[in-house]
């Protein structure tokens, strides 16, 4: 199935290669962001090889990892269909410029994720806000007025019928052949599993992929704790749908558990209820009590695919996203230790060398970076998931603002958790200032993702809010930032209160106002980000990954 948009884009490449102003004729005003064409920049990526210690694994487990990588590669193909279109392979083959071809592969299309999704190839207009989930000639108003039961669901495409009217096509219908192949691989992998629970989970996940019914497998996954290998696979996050925030993108992670680090983390889940009670908001904004029966473990990730492999790479996972599962069972928090180390070494430390005050530079540490990331994921479980007036979930109320507000909440509540646990003596002898300064250095890294990323937008918003609150100051002479530790704690409490209240009220207009007023990169900050580019500090990671890297070919 080749959409009219993709057919037109292919012809546009042929007919309009010399014209930067050419745009798909189907684009609407709501999809137009910028027609400026920027240069491809594959050099902003740093290489990092994904490996793990497999010496204690059985031959069956190693073979299972190979099958899961095969399944993940199909997920990567499906994500291309969702991000760009059905004829992406022919389009990639048509690109003769080496840098442009490589940059297209890394961005899953002709739009630079870091440059607010501007096209880096001539012949393309602005990136459709709905990616390839919706017809590009569809307006928000047409969608909202259309009678399509289930139209806000996560697992369907919106297309036009022969009369031009909108219709739904379930993922399991649109991608039937590919999903059957993934399901078959998961069932083969299940036969090799040492853990019966993990084997059963893979069979349930196979059934979910070919039916778009994921809740049963999500619920079962919450009890799968005795496995050394894990896989996160399916249509999961909705970040790619910036038109409505409804449609989920295909992705996959293949994981190997780090038993030593996992043992160090297991005790923190017990503190969630008391932390929820202490949130700096009235009781009605914290009445939902998080569970303590959750999985908090460390893993080495050995394969990323699809949405998880696009642009910025996740260094922790907090799933499932299904609100019913979260209310009933909580979530699992998977810390991706080797990916965290890659980002810390390649980005956070070099950024700190350029932008953090020399007297505070010693406070930047990997242990603090790991903890900040871990508590960010745990903090997704704090607050409430349903609006206080009974109008539905926070995600439904905040629509396209939901992801940015939720990521911002998790970041700031992660710091709140660290403060409270440190006061209670639960974090050992680590200096609280290490967490603050390391957090500040990592904020600069995330801001470089730009406003097209929910995480990037959340970090820009927080940077501006903290600056307004005096949580840090910039020395004009050195161009370096210094944390005001007392004001930082005050800013954390104030931003926590604001974001939790926006979510609880389902205040879409308030969320838009906050993002529009604080989610912008001001000239001084842009100058400092430019200094990072001048210092040749990369922005993203390219993972060298696969069976060869693991020695299991």
C-alpha positions as CSV (number, residue, x, y, z in Angstrom):
1,X,0.0,0.0,0.0
2,X,1.7,3.2,-1.2
3,X,0.1,6.4,0.0
4,X,-0.7,9.3,-2.4
5,X,1.7,11.4,-0.3
6,X,4.6,9.0,-0.9
7,X,3.9,8.8,-4.7
8,X,3.9,12.6,-4.8
9,X,7.1,12.8,-2.8
10,X,8.9,10.5,-5.2
11,X,7.8,12.6,-8.1
12,X,8.7,15.7,-6.3
13,X,12.3,14.4,-5.9
14,X,12.5,14.0,-9.6
15,X,10.7,17.1,-10.7
16,X,11.8,19.6,-8.1
17,X,15.3,18.7,-7.0
18,X,16.5,22.2,-7.8
19,X,13.7,24.0,-6.0
20,X,13.9,24.3,-2.2
21,X,10.4,25.7,-2.2
22,X,8.7,22.6,-3.6
23,X,6.3,21.0,-1.2
24,X,3.8,18.1,-1.4
25,X,0.6,19.4,-2.9
26,X,-1.3,17.6,-0.2
27,X,0.2,19.6,2.7
28,X,-2.1,21.8,4.7
29,X,-1.4,25.0,6.6
30,X,-1.4,23.0,9.9
31,X,1.5,20.9,8.6
32,X,3.7,23.8,7.4
33,X,6.6,24.5,9.7
34,X,9.5,25.7,7.5
35,X,10.6,25.3,3.9
36,X,14.2,26.2,4.6
37,X,16.5,23.3,3.6
38,X,19.4,22.6,5.9
39,X,22.6,20.6,5.3
40,X,22.9,17.0,6.3
41,X,25.2,16.5,9.3
42,X,26.0,12.9,9.9
43,X,29.1,14.1,11.9
44,X,26.8,15.1,14.9
45,X,26.6,11.4,15.7
46,X,29.2,9.6,17.9
47,X,29.8,5.9,17.4
48,X,29.3,3.4,20.2
49,X,29.4,-0.4,20.0
50,X,26.7,-2.2,22.0
51,X,28.0,-5.2,23.7
52,X,27.3,-7.2,26.8
53,X,28.9,-10.0,28.8
54,X,27.2,-13.2,27.4
55,X,29.6,-15.6,29.0
56,X,27.1,-16.9,31.6
57,X,24.3,-17.4,29.0
58,X,23.5,-20.8,27.5
59,X,23.7,-21.6,23.8
60,X,19.9,-21.5,23.7
61,X,19.8,-18.1,25.2
62,X,22.3,-16.8,22.7
63,X,20.3,-18.3,19.9
64,X,17.2,-16.6,21.3
65,X,18.9,-13.2,21.3
66,X,19.6,-13.8,17.6
67,X,16.0,-14.4,16.9
68,X,14.9,-11.4,18.9
69,X,17.3,-9.2,16.8
70,X,15.7,-10.6,13.6
71,X,12.3,-9.7,15.0
72,X,13.6,-6.2,15.9
73,X,14.8,-5.6,12.4
74,X,11.3,-6.1,11.1
75,X,10.1,-3.5,13.7
76,X,12.7,-1.1,12.2
77,X,11.2,-1.7,8.8
78,X,7.7,-1.0,10.1
79,X,8.8,2.2,11.8
80,X,10.2,3.4,8.4
81,X,6.7,2.9,7.0
82,X,5.2,5.0,9.8
83,X,7.8,7.7,9.8
84,X,8.3,8.2,6.0
85,X,6.2,5.9,3.9
86,X,5.9,2.6,2.2
87,X,8.4,3.1,-0.6
88,X,11.2,4.2,1.6
89,X,13.7,1.6,0.3
90,X,13.4,2.9,-3.3
91,X,13.8,6.4,-2.0
92,X,16.9,5.6,-0.1
93,X,18.4,3.9,-3.1
94,X,17.8,7.0,-5.2
95,X,20.0,9.2,-3.0
96,X,23.4,9.5,-4.5
97,X,25.0,11.9,-2.0
98,X,26.8,9.8,0.7
99,X,26.2,12.3,3.5
100,X,22.5,12.8,2.6
101,X,21.9,9.1,2.4
102,X,23.5,8.4,5.7
103,X,21.7,11.3,7.4
104,X,18.4,10.0,5.9
105,X,19.0,6.6,7.4
106,X,19.7,8.1,10.8
107,X,16.7,10.3,10.8
108,X,14.3,7.8,9.1
109,X,13.4,10.3,6.5
110,X,14.5,13.6,4.9
111,X,13.9,15.8,7.9
112,X,16.6,16.8,10.5
113,X,15.2,15.9,13.9
114,X,17.6,18.2,15.6
115,X,16.7,21.2,13.4
116,X,13.1,21.2,14.3
117,X,12.4,18.7,11.6
118,X,13.5,20.9,8.7
119,X,14.2,19.1,5.4
120,X,17.8,18.5,4.6
121,X,17.1,17.5,1.0
122,X,15.6,19.7,-1.6
123,X,12.3,18.7,-3.1
124,X,10.7,18.2,0.4
125,X,8.5,20.5,2.3
126,X,7.9,20.6,6.1
127,X,7.5,17.3,7.8
128,X,3.9,16.2,8.2
129,X,2.9,16.6,11.9
130,X,1.1,13.3,11.7
131,X,4.0,11.5,10.1
132,X,2.6,8.8,7.9
133,X,-0.2,8.0,10.3
134,X,-2.7,10.3,8.6
135,X,-3.4,11.7,5.1
136,X,-1.3,14.8,4.7
137,X,-4.2,16.7,3.2
138,X,-6.3,16.1,6.4
139,X,-6.9,19.0,8.7
140,X,-7.4,18.7,12.5
141,X,-11.0,19.9,12.0
142,X,-11.8,17.2,9.5
143,X,-10.5,14.5,11.8
144,X,-12.4,15.9,14.8
145,X,-15.7,16.1,12.9
146,X,-15.4,12.6,11.3
147,X,-17.5,9.8,12.8
148,X,-14.8,7.2,13.3
149,X,-15.3,5.0,16.4
150,X,-11.9,4.4,17.9
151,X,-10.3,7.2,15.9
152,X,-8.2,8.2,19.0
153,X,-6.8,4.7,19.4
154,X,-3.1,3.9,19.3
155,X,-3.0,1.1,16.8
156,X,-4.6,2.2,13.5
157,X,-3.8,4.3,10.5
158,X,-6.1,7.0,9.1
159,X,-6.6,6.7,5.3
160,X,-9.1,7.8,2.7
161,X,-11.6,5.5,1.1
162,X,-12.5,5.5,-2.6
163,X,-14.9,8.4,-2.0
164,X,-12.2,10.4,-0.2
165,X,-13.7,10.0,3.3
166,X,-11.6,9.1,6.3
167,X,-11.4,5.5,7.4
168,X,-9.4,3.4,9.9
169,X,-7.1,0.6,9.0
170,X,-5.9,-1.4,12.1
171,X,-2.1,-1.9,12.2
172,X,-2.6,-5.7,12.2
173,X,-4.4,-5.4,8.9
174,X,-2.1,-2.8,7.3
175,X,1.1,-4.7,8.3
176,X,-0.3,-8.2,8.4
177,X,2.6,-9.9,6.6
178,X,5.4,-8.2,8.6
179,X,3.6,-8.8,11.9
180,X,3.1,-12.5,11.2
181,X,6.8,-12.8,10.6
182,X,7.6,-11.1,13.9
183,X,5.1,-13.3,15.7
184,X,6.7,-16.4,14.3
185,X,10.1,-15.3,15.4
186,X,8.8,-14.7,18.9
187,X,7.2,-18.1,19.1
188,X,10.5,-19.7,18.0
189,X,12.4,-17.7,20.6
190,X,9.9,-18.8,23.3
191,X,10.9,-22.4,22.7
192,X,14.5,-21.5,23.8
193,X,13.6,-19.6,26.9
194,X,15.0,-20.9,30.3
195,X,12.2,-18.9,32.0
196,X,8.8,-20.4,31.4
197,X,7.2,-17.0,32.2
198,X,9.3,-15.2,29.7
199,X,8.5,-17.9,27.1
200,X,4.8,-17.5,27.7
201,X,5.2,-13.7,27.6
202,X,6.8,-13.9,24.1
203,X,3.9,-16.1,22.9
204,X,1.4,-13.6,24.3
205,X,3.2,-10.8,22.7
206,X,3.2,-12.6,19.4
207,X,-0.6,-12.9,19.7
208,X,-0.9,-9.2,20.6
209,X,1.1,-8.1,17.5
210,X,-1.3,-9.8,15.1
211,X,-4.4,-8.6,16.9
212,X,-3.5,-5.1,18.3
213,X,-4.7,-6.3,21.7
214,X,-1.8,-5.6,24.0
215,X,-3.3,-5.4,27.5
216,X,-3.1,-9.1,28.3
217,X,0.6,-9.3,27.3
218,X,1.4,-6.0,29.1
219,X,-0.3,-7.3,32.3
220,X,1.6,-10.7,32.1
221,X,4.9,-8.9,31.5
222,X,4.6,-7.3,34.9
223,X,5.2,-10.8,36.5
224,X,8.1,-11.8,34.3
225,X,11.1,-11.2,36.7
226,X,13.2,-14.4,36.5
227,X,14.6,-14.0,33.0
228,X,18.1,-12.9,32.1
229,X,17.0,-11.9,28.6
230,X,14.2,-9.5,27.9
231,X,12.6,-7.8,24.9
232,X,10.4,-4.7,24.6
233,X,8.7,-4.9,21.2
234,X,5.6,-3.4,19.5
235,X,3.9,-0.1,18.9
236,X,4.6,1.7,22.1
237,X,5.3,5.4,22.3
238,X,3.2,8.2,20.6
239,X,5.9,10.9,20.3
240,X,6.0,10.6,16.5
241,X,2.4,11.7,16.2
242,X,2.8,15.4,16.8
243,X,-0.6,16.1,15.3
244,X,-2.6,14.5,18.1
245,X,-0.3,12.3,20.1
246,X,-2.6,9.3,19.5
247,X,-0.7,6.9,17.2
248,X,2.0,4.6,18.5
249,X,5.2,3.8,16.7
250,X,6.9,0.4,16.3
251,X,10.1,-0.2,18.2
252,X,12.2,-2.8,19.9
253,X,14.9,-3.3,22.6
254,X,16.7,-6.5,23.2
255,X,18.1,-6.6,26.7
256,X,20.5,-8.6,28.9
257,X,20.0,-8.2,32.7
258,X,23.0,-6.9,34.8
259,X,22.4,-8.9,38.0
260,X,24.9,-7.0,40.2
261,X,23.5,-3.6,39.4
262,X,19.9,-4.8,39.6
263,X,20.4,-6.0,43.1
264,X,21.6,-2.5,44.1
265,X,18.4,-0.9,42.8
266,X,15.7,-3.2,44.1
267,X,15.0,-1.5,47.4
268,X,14.0,1.9,46.1
269,X,10.5,0.9,45.0
270,X,9.3,0.6,48.6
271,X,9.6,4.4,49.0
272,X,7.1,5.4,46.3
273,X,4.0,5.6,48.6
274,X,5.6,7.9,51.1
275,X,7.1,10.0,48.4
276,X,3.6,10.3,46.8
277,X,2.2,11.5,50.1
278,X,4.9,14.2,50.4
279,X,4.3,15.8,46.9
280,X,4.0,19.6,47.2
281,X,0.4,19.7,46.0
282,X,-3.1,19.4,47.7
283,X,-4.4,15.9,48.4
284,X,-6.7,15.7,45.4
285,X,-3.6,15.9,43.1
286,X,-2.0,12.8,44.7
287,X,-4.8,10.5,45.7
288,X,-3.7,7.7,43.3
289,X,-1.3,5.6,45.3
290,X,1.6,4.0,43.3
291,X,2.3,0.4,43.9
292,X,5.6,-0.9,45.3
293,X,5.5,-4.3,43.5
294,X,7.5,-3.2,40.5
295,X,10.6,-4.3,38.6
296,X,13.6,-1.9,39.0
297,X,16.5,-3.5,37.3
298,X,19.6,-2.7,35.2
299,X,20.2,-4.0,31.8
300,X,22.7,-3.9,28.9
301,X,20.8,-3.2,25.8
302,X,22.2,-5.1,22.8
303,X,19.8,-3.9,20.0
304,X,17.7,-0.8,19.3
305,X,15.2,-0.7,16.5
306,X,12.5,1.5,15.1
307,X,11.4,4.5,17.2
308,X,13.9,3.6,19.9
309,X,16.7,3.9,17.4
310,X,15.7,7.3,15.9
311,X,17.7,10.4,16.9
312,X,18.2,10.5,20.7
313,X,18.4,7.0,22.2
314,X,16.5,6.2,25.4
315,X,18.7,5.2,28.3
316,X,15.9,4.0,30.5
317,X,12.4,2.5,29.9
318,X,9.3,2.9,32.0
319,X,6.5,0.7,30.7
320,X,3.7,-0.4,30.1
321,X,2.0,2.8,29.0
322,X,-1.5,1.3,29.3
323,X,-3.2,3.4,32.1
324,X,-5.3,0.4,33.3
325,X,-2.2,-1.7,33.7
326,X,-0.4,1.1,35.5
327,X,-3.3,1.6,37.9
328,X,-3.6,-2.1,38.6
329,X,0.1,-3.1,38.6
330,X,2.3,-0.1,38.3
331,X,5.2,-0.2,35.8
332,X,8.6,-1.7,35.2
333,X,11.6,0.6,35.2
334,X,14.5,-0.8,33.1
335,X,17.8,1.1,33.4
336,X,20.0,0.7,30.3
337,X,23.4,0.9,31.9
338,X,25.6,0.6,28.9
339,X,23.6,3.2,27.0
340,X,23.8,5.5,30.0
341,X,27.6,5.1,30.0
342,X,27.7,5.9,26.3
343,X,25.8,9.2,26.8
344,X,27.7,10.2,29.9
345,X,31.1,9.6,28.3
346,X,30.3,11.0,24.9
347,X,28.1,14.0,25.9
348,X,27.6,14.8,29.6
349,X,31.3,15.0,30.6
350,X,32.5,17.0,27.6
351,X,29.5,19.4,28.0
352,X,30.4,19.9,31.6
353,X,34.0,20.7,30.6
354,X,32.7,23.6,28.5
355,X,29.6,25.0,30.4
356,X,29.9,24.1,34.1
357,X,31.7,26.3,36.6
358,X,35.2,25.0,37.2
359,X,34.6,24.9,41.0
360,X,31.5,22.7,40.5
361,X,32.9,20.5,37.7
362,X,34.0,17.8,40.2
363,X,30.3,17.2,41.1
364,X,29.6,15.7,37.7
365,X,29.7,11.9,38.1
366,X,28.3,8.8,36.4
367,X,26.7,7.5,39.6
368,X,24.7,10.7,39.9
369,X,23.8,10.5,36.2
370,X,22.6,6.9,36.6
371,X,20.6,7.9,39.7
372,X,19.0,10.9,38.0
373,X,17.9,8.8,35.1
374,X,16.6,6.0,37.4
375,X,14.6,8.4,39.5
376,X,13.2,10.1,36.4
377,X,11.7,6.8,35.4
378,X,10.4,6.0,38.9
379,X,8.9,9.5,39.0
380,X,6.5,8.7,36.1
381,X,4.6,6.7,38.7
382,X,4.1,9.7,41.0
383,X,1.2,12.2,40.7
384,X,-2.0,11.1,39.0
385,X,-3.0,9.6,35.7
386,X,-6.6,10.8,35.7
387,X,-7.9,14.4,35.9
388,X,-9.4,15.4,39.2
389,X,-12.8,16.3,37.8
390,X,-13.4,12.9,36.2
391,X,-13.0,14.0,32.6
392,X,-10.7,11.1,31.7
393,X,-7.0,10.5,31.7
394,X,-4.3,13.2,31.8
395,X,-3.0,11.9,28.4
396,X,-6.5,12.4,26.8
397,X,-6.9,15.9,28.3
398,X,-3.5,17.3,27.4
399,X,-3.4,15.7,23.9
400,X,-0.2,16.8,22.0
401,X,1.1,18.6,25.2
402,X,0.9,15.4,27.2
403,X,4.3,13.9,26.4
404,X,6.3,17.2,27.1
405,X,4.5,17.9,30.3
406,X,4.8,14.3,31.5
407,X,8.6,14.2,30.7
408,X,9.1,17.5,32.5
409,X,7.2,16.2,35.5
410,X,9.3,13.0,35.6
411,X,12.5,15.0,35.5
412,X,11.6,17.4,38.2
413,X,10.0,14.8,40.5
414,X,13.1,12.6,40.0
415,X,15.0,15.4,41.7
416,X,12.3,15.7,44.3
417,X,12.7,12.0,45.1
418,X,16.5,12.4,45.4
419,X,16.1,15.3,47.8
420,X,13.7,13.4,50.0
421,X,15.7,10.1,50.0
422,X,18.9,12.0,50.7
423,X,17.3,13.7,53.7
424,X,16.2,10.3,54.9
425,X,19.8,9.0,54.6
426,X,18.8,6.4,52.0
427,X,21.4,7.4,49.3
428,X,24.5,6.7,51.3
429,X,27.2,9.3,51.5
430,X,26.8,10.7,48.0
431,X,26.9,14.6,48.0
432,X,23.5,16.0,47.0
433,X,25.3,18.6,44.9
434,X,26.5,15.8,42.6
435,X,22.9,15.2,41.5
436,X,22.2,18.8,40.9
437,X,25.3,19.7,38.9
438,X,25.2,16.4,36.9
439,X,21.5,17.1,36.2
440,X,22.4,20.6,34.9
441,X,25.1,19.2,32.6
442,X,22.6,16.6,31.2
443,X,20.0,19.3,30.7
444,X,22.2,21.0,28.1
445,X,22.6,17.7,26.3
446,X,18.8,17.1,26.1
447,X,18.1,20.7,25.0
448,X,20.2,20.0,22.0
449,X,17.5,17.5,20.8
450,X,15.4,20.6,19.9
451,X,11.7,21.4,20.3
452,X,10.6,18.6,18.0
453,X,11.5,16.1,20.8
454,X,9.2,15.8,23.9
455,X,12.3,15.3,26.0
456,X,14.1,18.2,24.4
457,X,11.1,20.5,24.9
458,X,10.7,19.5,28.5
459,X,14.3,20.3,29.2
460,X,14.1,23.7,27.5
461,X,11.0,24.5,29.5
462,X,12.7,23.5,32.7
463,X,15.9,25.4,31.9
464,X,14.0,28.6,31.4
465,X,11.9,28.0,34.5
466,X,14.9,27.3,36.7
467,X,16.7,30.3,35.3
468,X,13.7,32.6,36.2
469,X,13.7,31.1,39.7
470,X,17.5,31.8,40.2
471,X,18.4,28.1,40.4
472,X,21.6,28.8,38.5
473,X,23.5,31.8,37.3
474,X,25.7,32.3,34.2
475,X,29.0,34.0,34.6
476,X,29.3,36.5,31.7
477,X,33.1,36.4,31.6
478,X,33.6,32.6,31.5
479,X,30.3,31.7,29.9
480,X,29.9,28.9,32.5
481,X,27.0,28.0,34.7
482,X,26.9,27.8,38.5
483,X,24.2,26.1,40.6
484,X,22.6,28.0,43.5
485,X,21.9,25.0,45.6
486,X,19.3,26.6,47.9
487,X,17.4,28.1,45.0
488,X,17.5,24.9,43.1
489,X,15.5,23.1,45.8
490,X,12.9,25.9,45.8
491,X,12.6,25.8,42.0
492,X,12.2,22.0,42.0
493,X,9.3,22.4,44.4
494,X,7.6,25.2,42.5
495,X,7.9,23.5,39.1
496,X,6.7,20.2,40.6
497,X,3.6,22.0,41.9
498,X,2.9,23.6,38.6
499,X,3.2,20.5,36.4
500,X,1.3,18.3,38.8
501,X,-1.5,20.9,38.9
502,X,-1.7,21.2,35.1
503,X,-2.0,17.4,34.8
504,X,-4.5,17.0,37.5
505,X,-6.7,19.8,36.1
506,X,-6.3,18.5,32.5
507,X,-5.5,22.1,31.7
508,X,-4.6,22.0,28.0
509,X,-4.7,25.8,27.6
510,X,-2.4,26.2,30.6
511,X,0.0,23.5,29.2
512,X,0.1,25.3,25.9
513,X,0.8,28.6,27.5
514,X,3.6,27.2,29.6
515,X,5.2,25.5,26.6
516,X,4.9,28.6,24.4
517,X,6.3,30.9,27.1
518,X,9.1,28.7,28.4
519,X,9.7,26.1,25.7
520,X,11.9,28.3,23.6
521,X,15.7,28.6,23.2
522,X,16.7,32.1,24.0
523,X,19.6,33.8,22.1
524,X,22.1,33.4,25.0
525,X,21.4,29.7,25.4
526,X,21.7,29.2,21.7
527,X,25.1,30.9,21.8
528,X,26.2,28.5,24.5
529,X,24.8,25.5,22.5
530,X,26.8,26.8,19.5
531,X,29.9,26.7,21.6
532,X,29.3,22.9,22.2
533,X,29.1,22.5,18.4
534,X,32.3,24.5,18.0
535,X,34.0,22.2,20.5
536,X,32.9,19.2,18.3
537,X,30.8,17.6,20.9
538,X,28.4,15.2,19.2
539,X,24.6,15.3,19.8
540,X,23.5,11.8,19.1
541,X,24.8,8.2,19.2
542,X,25.1,5.8,16.4
543,X,25.0,2.3,17.8
544,X,27.1,-0.3,16.1
545,X,24.9,-3.3,17.0
546,X,23.9,-6.7,16.0
547,X,24.9,-10.4,16.1
548,X,28.4,-9.7,14.9
549,X,29.1,-7.2,17.7
550,X,27.9,-9.8,20.2
551,X,29.8,-12.7,18.6
552,X,26.7,-14.8,18.1
553,X,26.6,-15.0,14.3
